[in-house]
């Protein structure tokens, strides 16, 4: 087996990484208007989120690979274990290594933000880091992976939304408020939409592999309706969150969200499951772009 760098990069699934940091960028953008904003905390938060996502991607490749869910009927990109590019033993080593890296980064982030004085909060964040690692692995690995019983949406909402946005804001400010919760919920719903789109694409193969996602439970049409509500509510919460802003800023945000409306139109007109796949990348990059625009406008409005 040629377990070279290119194969490891493929297993890391670089196209998923922008979405993994969108909530971090959003949370830090909300903290930008404070004088003691720390660029070190921001960068450590980004690196930690990427490390967690790589753990999840390695574990997902391993879990779906050994269960046979990733097979020749799968519509999406081929996985390394599925293609025989890597042994399950080596992939498990990759998972272990990425777990160690993510925990080290988490500890460095928590120490940089909270030091040794705020012990209770430090313990809470260490537990959240451990929980994030466990959730990343348990999604598809083990005898009862929650991704196979329709709970993936809930965990994505919690970790990509609330933990990501609220956690990153708290590490900067050591406090939270309702506005942060609104943005965290918005990002969480958009992240769930990405997972739902992935699951809509794979409904047929997941049924054959006994992977009962929420999209499988809902069926094609109801999953599309669910997708519509996820994105629509996320947009509403975002605009509630920005509150009173100059007309120019609101116009910029409105234009930024246009691709999401086009996306919904295309999703409702999909006839073949493979047509969902191009929309996955577009949706994830749109969410990332929204977070970048929010960060930039927040910086300029300081």
BANUZA-474887 format. One record per residue (C-alpha): x, y, z; residue in one letter; chain. Coordinates in Angstrom, 1 decimal, decimal comma. Example, Ala and Ser with C-alpha at 12.3 -4.5 7.8 and 13.67 -1.06 7.14 Angstrom:
<rs>
+--------+--------+--------+----+----+
!     px !     py !     pz ! aa ! ch !
+--------+--------+--------+----+----+
!   12,3 !   -4,5 !    7,8 !  a !  A !
!   13,7 !   -1,1 !    7,1 !  s !  A !
+--------+--------+--------+----+----+
</rs>
This chain:
<rs>
+--------+--------+--------+----+----+
!     px !     py !     pz ! aa ! ch !
+--------+--------+--------+----+----+
!    0,0 !    0,0 !    0,0 !  x !  A !
!    1,3 !    3,5 !   -0,9 !  x !  A !
!    0,3 !    5,5 !    2,2 !  x !  A !
!    1,9 !    8,7 !    1,0 !  x !  A !
!    1,1 !   12,3 !    1,7 !  x !  A !
!   -1,3 !   12,6 !   -1,2 !  x !  A !
!   -3,5 !    9,7 !    0,1 !  x !  A !
!   -3,5 !   11,2 !    3,6 !  x !  A !
!   -4,6 !   14,6 !    2,2 !  x !  A !
!   -7,4 !   12,8 !    0,3 !  x !  A !
!   -8,5 !   11,1 !    3,5 !  x !  A !
!   -8,5 !   14,5 !    5,2 !  x !  A !
!  -11,1 !   15,7 !    2,7 !  x !  A !
!   -9,9 !   19,3 !    2,3 !  x !  A !
!  -13,2 !   20,4 !    0,8 !  x !  A !
!  -14,9 !   19,9 !    4,2 !  x !  A !
!  -12,5 !   22,1 !    6,1 !  x !  A !
!  -13,9 !   25,6 !    5,2 !  x !  A !
!  -17,3 !   24,6 !    6,7 !  x !  A !
!  -15,5 !   23,4 !    9,9 !  x !  A !
!  -14,1 !   26,9 !   10,6 !  x !  A !
!  -17,1 !   28,9 !    9,5 !  x !  A !
!  -18,6 !   28,9 !   13,1 !  x !  A !
!  -15,1 !   29,8 !   14,5 !  x !  A !
!  -14,8 !   32,8 !   12,2 !  x !  A !
!  -18,4 !   33,9 !   13,0 !  x !  A !
!  -17,8 !   33,6 !   16,8 !  x !  A !
!  -14,5 !   35,6 !   16,6 !  x !  A !
!  -16,2 !   38,2 !   14,3 !  x !  A !
!  -18,7 !   38,8 !   17,1 !  x !  A !
!  -15,8 !   39,5 !   19,5 !  x !  A !
!  -13,9 !   41,8 !   17,2 !  x !  A !
!  -15,4 !   45,0 !   18,6 !  x !  A !
!  -13,6 !   44,5 !   21,9 !  x !  A !
!  -10,1 !   46,0 !   22,4 !  x !  A !
!   -8,6 !   42,8 !   23,9 !  x !  A !
!   -9,3 !   40,6 !   20,9 !  x !  A !
!   -6,6 !   38,0 !   20,6 !  x !  A !
!   -5,3 !   36,9 !   17,2 !  x !  A !
!   -3,5 !   34,0 !   18,9 !  x !  A !
!   -6,8 !   32,6 !   20,3 !  x !  A !
!   -8,4 !   33,1 !   16,9 !  x !  A !
!   -5,7 !   31,2 !   15,1 !  x !  A !
!   -5,6 !   28,4 !   17,7 !  x !  A !
!   -9,4 !   28,1 !   17,4 !  x !  A !
!   -9,1 !   27,7 !   13,6 !  x !  A !
!   -6,4 !   25,1 !   13,9 !  x !  A !
!   -8,3 !   23,2 !   16,6 !  x !  A !
!  -11,5 !   23,1 !   14,5 !  x !  A !
!   -9,5 !   21,8 !   11,5 !  x !  A !
!   -7,9 !   19,1 !   13,6 !  x !  A !
!  -11,4 !   18,0 !   14,9 !  x !  A !
!  -12,7 !   17,9 !   11,4 !  x !  A !
!   -9,8 !   15,7 !   10,2 !  x !  A !
!  -10,5 !   13,3 !   13,1 !  x !  A !
!  -14,1 !   13,2 !   11,9 !  x !  A !
!  -13,1 !   12,6 !    8,3 !  x !  A !
!  -10,6 !    9,9 !    9,1 !  x !  A !
!  -13,1 !    8,2 !   11,4 !  x !  A !
!  -15,9 !    8,5 !    8,8 !  x !  A !
!  -13,7 !    6,9 !    6,1 !  x !  A !
!  -12,8 !    4,1 !    8,5 !  x !  A !
!  -16,4 !    3,5 !    9,9 !  x !  A !
!  -18,2 !    3,6 !    6,6 !  x !  A !
!  -15,4 !    1,6 !    5,0 !  x !  A !
!  -15,4 !   -1,3 !    7,3 !  x !  A !
!  -19,2 !   -1,4 !    7,4 !  x !  A !
!  -19,4 !   -1,5 !    3,6 !  x !  A !
!  -21,4 !    1,7 !    3,4 !  x !  A !
!  -18,8 !    3,1 !    1,1 !  x !  A !
!  -19,2 !    0,8 !   -1,9 !  x !  A !
!  -19,4 !    0,9 !   -5,7 !  x !  A !
!  -23,0 !    2,2 !   -5,5 !  x !  A !
!  -22,0 !    5,3 !   -3,5 !  x !  A !
!  -22,5 !    8,5 !   -5,5 !  x !  A !
!  -20,1 !   10,8 !   -3,8 !  x !  A !
!  -16,3 !   11,0 !   -3,9 !  x !  A !
!  -14,5 !    7,7 !   -3,4 !  x !  A !
!  -12,9 !    7,2 !    0,0 !  x !  A !
!   -9,3 !    5,9 !    0,6 !  x !  A !
!  -10,4 !    2,7 !    2,4 !  x !  A !
!  -13,1 !    2,1 !   -0,1 !  x !  A !
!  -10,5 !    2,3 !   -2,9 !  x !  A !
!   -7,9 !    0,1 !   -1,1 !  x !  A !
!   -5,5 !    3,0 !   -1,0 !  x !  A !
!   -4,9 !    2,5 !    2,7 !  x !  A !
!   -5,3 !   -0,3 !    5,2 !  x !  A !
!   -7,8 !    0,0 !    8,1 !  x !  A !
!   -4,9 !   -0,5 !   10,5 !  x !  A !
!   -3,0 !    2,6 !    9,1 !  x !  A !
!   -6,2 !    4,6 !    9,0 !  x !  A !
!   -6,8 !    3,8 !   12,7 !  x !  A !
!   -3,2 !    5,1 !   13,4 !  x !  A !
!   -4,1 !    8,3 !   11,5 !  x !  A !
!   -7,2 !    8,7 !   13,7 !  x !  A !
!   -5,2 !    8,3 !   16,8 !  x !  A !
!   -2,5 !   10,7 !   15,7 !  x !  A !
!   -5,1 !   13,4 !   14,7 !  x !  A !
!   -6,9 !   12,9 !   18,1 !  x !  A !
!   -3,6 !   13,6 !   19,9 !  x !  A !
!   -3,0 !   16,7 !   17,8 !  x !  A !
!   -6,5 !   18,0 !   18,4 !  x !  A !
!   -6,3 !   17,5 !   22,1 !  x !  A !
!   -2,9 !   19,2 !   22,3 !  x !  A !
!   -4,3 !   22,2 !   20,3 !  x !  A !
!   -7,4 !   22,3 !   22,5 !  x !  A !
!   -5,3 !   22,5 !   25,7 !  x !  A !
!   -3,1 !   25,2 !   24,2 !  x !  A !
!   -6,2 !   27,1 !   23,2 !  x !  A !
!   -7,8 !   26,8 !   26,6 !  x !  A !
!   -4,6 !   27,8 !   28,4 !  x !  A !
!   -4,1 !   30,8 !   26,1 !  x !  A !
!   -7,7 !   32,0 !   26,8 !  x !  A !
!   -8,4 !   31,0 !   30,4 !  x !  A !
!   -5,0 !   30,4 !   31,9 !  x !  A !
!   -4,9 !   28,6 !   35,2 !  x !  A !
!   -7,1 !   31,0 !   37,1 !  x !  A !
!  -10,5 !   30,0 !   35,6 !  x !  A !
!  -10,4 !   26,3 !   36,5 !  x !  A !
!  -14,1 !   25,6 !   36,2 !  x !  A !
!  -14,3 !   27,0 !   32,7 !  x !  A !
!  -11,1 !   25,3 !   31,7 !  x !  A !
!  -12,5 !   21,9 !   32,8 !  x !  A !
!  -15,7 !   22,6 !   30,9 !  x !  A !
!  -13,8 !   23,3 !   27,7 !  x !  A !
!  -11,6 !   20,3 !   28,1 !  x !  A !
!  -14,7 !   18,2 !   28,5 !  x !  A !
!  -16,1 !   19,8 !   25,3 !  x !  A !
!  -12,9 !   19,0 !   23,5 !  x !  A !
!  -13,1 !   15,4 !   24,6 !  x !  A !
!  -16,8 !   15,3 !   23,6 !  x !  A !
!  -16,0 !   16,7 !   20,2 !  x !  A !
!  -13,4 !   14,0 !   19,6 !  x !  A !
!  -15,8 !   11,3 !   20,8 !  x !  A !
!  -18,6 !   12,7 !   18,6 !  x !  A !
!  -16,3 !   12,8 !   15,6 !  x !  A !
!  -15,4 !    9,1 !   16,0 !  x !  A !
!  -18,7 !    7,8 !   17,2 !  x !  A !
!  -20,5 !    9,2 !   14,1 !  x !  A !
!  -19,7 !    6,1 !   12,1 !  x !  A !
!  -17,4 !    4,0 !   14,3 !  x !  A !
!  -18,5 !    1,3 !   16,8 !  x !  A !
!  -21,4 !   -1,0 !   17,2 !  x !  A !
!  -24,0 !    1,7 !   17,6 !  x !  A !
!  -22,8 !    4,8 !   15,6 !  x !  A !
!  -25,3 !    7,7 !   16,0 !  x !  A !
!  -24,9 !    8,6 !   12,3 !  x !  A !
!  -26,6 !    5,3 !   11,5 !  x !  A !
!  -29,7 !    6,1 !   13,6 !  x !  A !
!  -30,6 !    9,6 !   12,4 !  x !  A !
!  -28,8 !   11,6 !   15,1 !  x !  A !
!  -26,1 !   13,1 !   12,9 !  x !  A !
!  -28,2 !   16,3 !   12,4 !  x !  A !
!  -28,4 !   17,0 !   16,1 !  x !  A !
!  -24,7 !   16,5 !   16,8 !  x !  A !
!  -23,7 !   18,7 !   13,8 !  x !  A !
!  -26,0 !   21,4 !   15,0 !  x !  A !
!  -24,5 !   21,3 !   18,5 !  x !  A !
!  -20,8 !   21,1 !   17,5 !  x !  A !
!  -20,8 !   23,1 !   14,3 !  x !  A !
!  -23,2 !   25,7 !   15,6 !  x !  A !
!  -23,4 !   26,2 !   19,4 !  x !  A !
!  -20,0 !   24,9 !   20,4 !  x !  A !
!  -18,2 !   26,4 !   17,5 !  x !  A !
!  -19,7 !   29,9 !   17,6 !  x !  A !
!  -20,5 !   30,3 !   21,3 !  x !  A !
!  -17,3 !   28,5 !   22,4 !  x !  A !
!  -15,0 !   30,6 !   20,2 !  x !  A !
!  -16,7 !   33,8 !   21,3 !  x !  A !
!  -16,5 !   32,8 !   25,0 !  x !  A !
!  -12,8 !   32,0 !   24,6 !  x !  A !
!  -12,3 !   35,6 !   23,4 !  x !  A !
!  -14,7 !   37,4 !   25,8 !  x !  A !
!  -15,3 !   35,0 !   28,7 !  x !  A !
!  -19,0 !   35,7 !   28,3 !  x !  A !
!  -22,0 !   35,1 !   26,1 !  x !  A !
!  -25,2 !   37,0 !   25,1 !  x !  A !
!  -28,4 !   36,4 !   23,1 !  x !  A !
!  -27,0 !   37,7 !   19,9 !  x !  A !
!  -24,2 !   35,1 !   19,9 !  x !  A !
!  -26,8 !   32,4 !   20,5 !  x !  A !
!  -28,8 !   33,6 !   17,4 !  x !  A !
!  -25,7 !   33,5 !   15,2 !  x !  A !
!  -24,7 !   30,1 !   16,6 !  x !  A !
!  -28,1 !   28,7 !   15,8 !  x !  A !
!  -28,0 !   30,1 !   12,3 !  x !  A !
!  -24,6 !   28,6 !   11,6 !  x !  A !
!  -25,7 !   25,3 !   13,2 !  x !  A !
!  -28,8 !   25,1 !   10,9 !  x !  A !
!  -26,8 !   25,9 !    7,8 !  x !  A !
!  -24,2 !   23,2 !    8,8 !  x !  A !
!  -27,1 !   20,7 !    9,3 !  x !  A !
!  -28,3 !   21,6 !    5,8 !  x !  A !
!  -24,9 !   20,5 !    4,4 !  x !  A !
!  -25,2 !   17,1 !    6,1 !  x !  A !
!  -28,8 !   16,8 !    5,0 !  x !  A !
!  -27,8 !   17,4 !    1,4 !  x !  A !
!  -25,1 !   14,8 !    1,7 !  x !  A !
!  -27,7 !   12,3 !    3,1 !  x !  A !
!  -30,3 !   13,1 !    0,5 !  x !  A !
!  -27,7 !   12,2 !   -2,2 !  x !  A !
!  -27,0 !    8,9 !   -0,5 !  x !  A !
!  -30,5 !    7,9 !    0,5 !  x !  A !
!  -30,7 !    4,8 !   -1,7 !  x !  A !
!  -27,2 !    3,5 !   -0,8 !  x !  A !
!  -27,8 !    4,2 !    2,9 !  x !  A !
!  -31,0 !    2,2 !    2,9 !  x !  A !
!  -29,1 !   -0,7 !    1,3 !  x !  A !
!  -26,4 !   -0,4 !    4,0 !  x !  A !
!  -28,8 !    0,0 !    6,9 !  x !  A !
!  -27,7 !    3,5 !    7,6 !  x !  A !
!  -30,8 !    5,2 !    8,8 !  x !  A !
!  -30,2 !    8,9 !    8,5 !  x !  A !
!  -32,9 !   11,5 !    9,0 !  x !  A !
!  -33,1 !   11,9 !    5,2 !  x !  A !
!  -33,8 !    8,2 !    5,0 !  x !  A !
!  -36,5 !    8,5 !    7,6 !  x !  A !
!  -38,1 !   11,5 !    5,9 !  x !  A !
!  -37,8 !   10,4 !    2,3 !  x !  A !
!  -36,8 !   12,5 !   -0,7 !  x !  A !
!  -39,6 !   15,1 !   -0,8 !  x !  A !
!  -39,8 !   15,7 !    3,0 !  x !  A !
!  -36,0 !   15,9 !    3,2 !  x !  A !
!  -36,2 !   18,7 !    0,7 !  x !  A !
!  -38,9 !   20,5 !    2,7 !  x !  A !
!  -36,7 !   20,0 !    5,8 !  x !  A !
!  -33,8 !   21,4 !    3,9 !  x !  A !
!  -35,8 !   24,5 !    2,9 !  x !  A !
!  -36,7 !   25,2 !    6,6 !  x !  A !
!  -33,1 !   24,7 !    7,8 !  x !  A !
!  -31,8 !   27,4 !    5,4 !  x !  A !
!  -34,8 !   29,7 !    5,7 !  x !  A !
!  -34,8 !   29,8 !    9,5 !  x !  A !
!  -31,0 !   30,2 !    9,5 !  x !  A !
!  -31,3 !   33,3 !    7,2 !  x !  A !
!  -34,0 !   34,8 !    9,4 !  x !  A !
!  -32,0 !   34,3 !   12,6 !  x !  A !
!  -28,9 !   35,9 !   10,9 !  x !  A !
!  -30,8 !   39,1 !   10,0 !  x !  A !
!  -32,4 !   39,2 !   13,5 !  x !  A !
!  -28,9 !   38,9 !   14,9 !  x !  A !
!  -27,4 !   41,8 !   12,9 !  x !  A !
!  -30,1 !   44,1 !   14,2 !  x !  A !
!  -29,8 !   47,8 !   13,3 !  x !  A !
!  -27,1 !   48,2 !   10,6 !  x !  A !
!  -26,5 !   50,8 !    7,9 !  x !  A !
!  -28,4 !   50,1 !    4,6 !  x !  A !
!  -25,1 !   49,3 !    2,8 !  x !  A !
!  -24,2 !   46,6 !    5,3 !  x !  A !
!  -27,7 !   45,0 !    5,1 !  x !  A !
!  -27,5 !   45,2 !    1,3 !  x !  A !
!  -24,1 !   43,4 !    1,3 !  x !  A !
!  -25,5 !   40,6 !    3,5 !  x !  A !
!  -28,6 !   40,3 !    1,3 !  x !  A !
!  -26,4 !   39,8 !   -1,7 !  x !  A !
!  -24,3 !   37,3 !    0,1 !  x !  A !
!  -27,4 !   35,2 !    0,8 !  x !  A !
!  -28,6 !   35,2 !   -2,8 !  x !  A !
!  -26,7 !   32,0 !   -3,6 !  x !  A !
!  -28,6 !   30,2 !   -0,8 !  x !  A !
!  -31,9 !   31,1 !   -2,5 !  x !  A !
!  -30,6 !   29,8 !   -5,8 !  x !  A !
!  -29,4 !   26,7 !   -4,1 !  x !  A !
!  -32,9 !   26,0 !   -2,7 !  x !  A !
!  -34,4 !   26,4 !   -6,2 !  x !  A !
!  -31,9 !   23,9 !   -7,6 !  x !  A !
!  -32,4 !   21,4 !   -4,8 !  x !  A !
!  -36,1 !   21,3 !   -5,3 !  x !  A !
!  -35,6 !   20,6 !   -9,0 !  x !  A !
!  -33,2 !   17,8 !   -8,5 !  x !  A !
!  -34,4 !   14,6 !  -10,2 !  x !  A !
!  -31,3 !   12,3 !   -9,8 !  x !  A !
!  -29,4 !   11,9 !   -6,5 !  x !  A !
!  -26,0 !   12,6 !   -8,2 !  x !  A !
!  -27,3 !   16,1 !   -8,9 !  x !  A !
!  -27,0 !   16,9 !   -5,2 !  x !  A !
!  -23,2 !   16,4 !   -5,2 !  x !  A !
!  -22,3 !   19,7 !   -6,9 !  x !  A !
!  -24,6 !   21,5 !   -4,6 !  x !  A !
!  -22,7 !   20,2 !   -1,5 !  x !  A !
!  -19,5 !   22,1 !   -2,4 !  x !  A !
!  -21,4 !   25,2 !   -3,3 !  x !  A !
!  -23,4 !   25,2 !   -0,1 !  x !  A !
!  -20,4 !   24,6 !    2,1 !  x !  A !
!  -18,4 !   27,3 !    0,4 !  x !  A !
!  -21,3 !   29,8 !    0,5 !  x !  A !
!  -21,5 !   29,3 !    4,3 !  x !  A !
!  -17,8 !   29,9 !    4,6 !  x !  A !
!  -18,0 !   33,0 !    2,4 !  x !  A !
!  -20,8 !   34,3 !    4,6 !  x !  A !
!  -18,6 !   34,0 !    7,7 !  x !  A !
!  -15,7 !   35,7 !    5,9 !  x !  A !
!  -17,9 !   38,6 !    4,8 !  x !  A !
!  -19,3 !   38,9 !    8,4 !  x !  A !
!  -15,8 !   38,9 !    9,8 !  x !  A !
!  -14,6 !   41,6 !    7,4 !  x !  A !
!  -17,7 !   43,9 !    7,9 !  x !  A !
!  -17,4 !   43,4 !   11,7 !  x !  A !
!  -13,7 !   44,4 !   11,5 !  x !  A !
!  -14,5 !   47,5 !    9,4 !  x !  A !
!  -17,3 !   48,5 !   11,8 !  x !  A !
!  -15,1 !   48,5 !   14,8 !  x !  A !
+--------+--------+--------+----+----+
</rs>
